Amino acid sequence: MSARQQFTRVKAGLHRAQLPEGSYELRRDPSAKTRFERQWTLFQTNGHEPVCLDSFIKTVAEGEDALRFIIQVESYLRSSGAARSTYYRWILRTESGDLYISPHGDRIMMRFEDVEAAKKGSAPTRINHTGFNPYSGKWNMHWATGHPAEAKLREFTARIELLM
């Protein structure tokens, strides 16, 4: 079943999903004082302290799409040998060094642990033209809301394949 089929309304402002990948909640900002149009936050719960996966989500449907995309990216990362990390959610060992990765609904935040190692060898010629910052080691990806998850996943996997 998809994330869209799994999210159920529990009470006003809170939706939950039970998927094979874990338990998730989509919560509305209860303050009603938010200055932003986007007022939902996506959490992974799994029976312990909730972990924020994405925030500033505009609608429940957008939250469902974000969850589906995050699950697809994390599945790809597991199959590529990535391991769980702390600040960034995943760490992937590449020929350019360790790459920290955190997927969100409309972006994937990535950073190389050792910037100097990432700039050496053949990797820079492959990654410099795809948004790699040679000073901070960041290699982030951003998409507009509503960009198809399949296209985002294709772009992400193509970028990771440059390093493998």
N, C-alpha and C positions, 0 to 999 in steps of 0.2 A: 504494500500500500504506500501511496505517496504521502508526503507531509501534509498536503492539502486535505487528504481523506482522513488523516489521523488527528488533526487539531480539532478539539471539541471545546465548546464554550462551557466553562465551569461556573462562572459568575461574571457579573459585569466587570469588564476590564481585565479578565484573566482567561487565557486559553492554554490548554495542555495537549501534549502529544506523547504517546508511548510508541517508540519505534525500536526496531532491533538494535539500533545504534545508541539508544539511551532514552532518557526522559527529558522533555523540553517544556518550557513555559514561555508564553508571549504575554508580557504584562504591560498594561497601559499606565502611563504616568499618573499617579493618583492625586498629585498636587493641583492639577488643572491650572497651574500657573506657568506652564512651560512657554518659553518664548518661541519655540520651534514648532513648525508644522508637524514634524514627525514626533510622535508621542509614544511609540511602543518600543520595548526592549526585549530581546530574545535571550533566554537563559537556558543553560543545560543544568539539570538538577541532579539526576541519578541518585537520589536519596541522601544527598549531602548538601553542603553549602552551595548555592547556585553560582554558576560561572557565567559571566556575561559573554555572549557570542557576538552580539551586534546591538546597536542602539540607534536612535533617531529613525525608527521605522515608521512610515506614514500610515499603513493600513495592515490589517490582518493578512490579506493576500500577499502583500509585500513581505511580511514576516515569514509566511509559509514558503515563498520563493527563496528567501534568504536561507532558511533552514535546509531546504532541498539542495541548494548549491553548496553549503558548508559540508553537508553529509557526503556529497559527491567528491569534493576536494579531499576530505579526510580519508575517504575510501581509497582514492588514488595515492595519497601519501603513504598509507599503510602498505599498499601493494608495492610501493617504491622503496620500502625499507626505512621510512621515517619513524622516529620515536617521539613519544610525548615529551614536552618541555614545560617549563614553568611560565615565564613572562610571555614569550611567544608560545603558541600551543604545540608546535611541532619543531623538530630539528631533523634536517636531512643532510647526510654526508655526501658531498659532491667532490668532483675533481678540483674544484676551486675552494674547497674548505667547507666548513659547516654552515648551512643556510637555515636560519630561523624563519618559520612561516606561521602566520596567523590568518586563517580565512575568515572573511566577513561576507555579508550578503552582496555588497556592491564594490568590494575591494579585497585584495589579498596583500597583507603587509609582510614584506620579506627583508631580511638583513643578513649579510654575511658576518660571521663572528670575527674573522680576521680579514680586514679590508685589504691589507697588503698582499696576502696570499690570493685573494680573489682577483687582484689586478695582475698577477703573474701568469705565465704560461699562455695557452691559447684561448682561455675563457674570455678575457677582455675583448678580443676581436669579435667574439660571438655575442657578448652581452651588452657592450657599450651602447649600441644603437637601440636597445630595448628598455631604456630608462634607468640603467645602473648608475648610481651615484658613487664615483670613485673616492669621495671624501668621507662619506658616512657609512658606505657599504649597503645602503638601502636599495632595494630593487622592487618597489611597490607596483601594484597594478590597480587601476580604478576603472569603473564602468558607470554609465548612467543607469538610473533606476529603470527597470523594465527590460534591460539588456538580457537576451535569452541565456539561461544557465548553461545550455549546451555550448554556446559560442564562448562564454567566459571560460568554461572548463577546457575547451580546445586551445584557447590562447594560453591558459596557464600551463597545461601539459606540454605545449610546444616550447614554452620558455624554460621549463624544467629540463626537457630533453636536451637543451643546449649544454647542460652541465654534466650529463651522464655519459 
